[in-house]
């Protein structure tokens, strides 16, 4: 699985086109999708594929990347979501970077389906 946090901030700050070009050169999925063995893996895969697939603007990727970094990376962020039972209300009650990350992610249907109940 690609490391979403490896996208350089200067690339994200350069905008959507620069981000798409960098992702295509460095993180392009090798075809297919991740099959989740558990909610944690499905959630990590959904977040990673959404970002790697440039499903939203560079500014949003930068915000999600910074929030995930504050929490220790995508895998750690998903562990924290798991600790909150993948329940959006519990994530919001946790506050801080986890609540902010949850709010950013909840609008993306694949992530909502894999990460929240």
C-alpha positions in Angstrom: 0.0 0.0 0.0 1.3 3.4 -0.9 2.2 5.9 1.8 -0.2 8.8 1.3 1.9 10.9 3.7 4.8 10.7 1.2 3.2 13.3 -1.0 5.4 16.3 -0.5 3.7 19.4 0.9 5.2 21.6 -1.8 3.5 19.4 -4.5 0.2 19.7 -2.7 0.6 23.4 -2.4 1.3 23.6 -6.1 -2.3 22.6 -6.8 -4.4 19.8 -8.2 -2.6 19.4 -11.5 0.9 19.2 -9.9 -0.6 16.7 -7.3 -2.2 14.5 -10.0 1.1 14.5 -11.9 3.1 13.5 -8.8 0.6 10.8 -7.8 0.6 9.4 -11.3 4.4 9.2 -11.3 4.8 8.0 -7.7 1.7 6.4 -6.2 -0.5 5.3 -9.1 -2.3 2.1 -8.1 -1.3 -0.9 -10.0 -4.9 -1.6 -11.0 -7.7 -3.2 -9.0 -8.8 -2.3 -5.6 -7.9 -3.4 -2.1 -10.0 -6.1 -0.6 -10.6 -5.6 3.1 -10.1 -8.5 5.4 -11.5 -6.4 8.2 -12.9 -2.9 8.7 -9.5 -1.5 9.6 -7.9 -2.7 6.4 -10.9 -1.6 4.3 -10.8 1.9 5.9 -7.0 2.3 5.4 -7.5 1.1 1.8 -10.4 3.5 1.2 -8.5 6.5 2.5 -5.3 5.6 0.6 -7.1 4.9 -2.7 -9.2 8.1 -2.4 -6.1 10.2 -1.9 -4.0 8.3 -4.4 -6.8 8.5 -7.0 -7.0 12.3 -6.5 -10.6 11.9 -5.5 -10.6 15.5 -4.2 -8.6 18.7 -4.5 -4.9 19.0 -3.5 -5.9 21.4 -0.6 -8.2 18.7 0.9 -5.5 16.1 0.5 -3.0 18.4 2.3 -5.5 18.9 5.1 -6.2 15.2 5.5 -2.5 14.4 5.3 -1.7 16.9 8.0 -4.4 15.6 10.3 -3.3 12.0 9.7 0.3 13.0 10.4 -0.8 14.6 13.7 -2.3 11.3 14.7 0.7 9.3 13.7 -0.1 8.4 10.0 -3.0 6.8 8.2 -2.7 3.4 9.9 -2.6 5.0 13.4 -5.5 7.3 12.5 -7.6 4.3 11.4 -6.6 2.5 14.7 -8.0 5.5 16.5 -11.2 5.3 14.4 -11.4 1.6 15.3 -11.0 2.5 19.0 -14.1 4.7 18.5 -15.9 1.7 17.0 -15.9 3.5 13.6 -18.8 5.5 15.0 -18.9 9.1 13.7 -20.5 10.4 16.9 -17.7 8.8 19.0 -15.1 10.2 16.7 -16.5 13.7 17.0 -16.7 13.3 20.8 -13.0 12.5 20.8 -12.3 16.0 19.5 -9.0 17.3 18.2 -7.3 16.0 15.1 -9.4 12.8 15.1 -12.7 14.7 15.0 -11.4 17.1 12.3 -10.2 14.1 10.2 -13.5 12.3 10.7 -15.3 15.5 9.5 -13.1 15.6 6.4 -13.6 12.0 5.6 -17.3 11.5 6.3 -18.4 13.1 3.0 -16.6 10.6 0.8 -19.0 7.7 0.2 -16.4 4.9 0.0 -14.6 6.1 3.1 -17.9 6.5 4.9 -18.9 2.9 3.9 -15.6 1.4 5.1 -14.8 3.6 8.1 -18.0 4.6 9.8 -21.2 2.9 11.0 
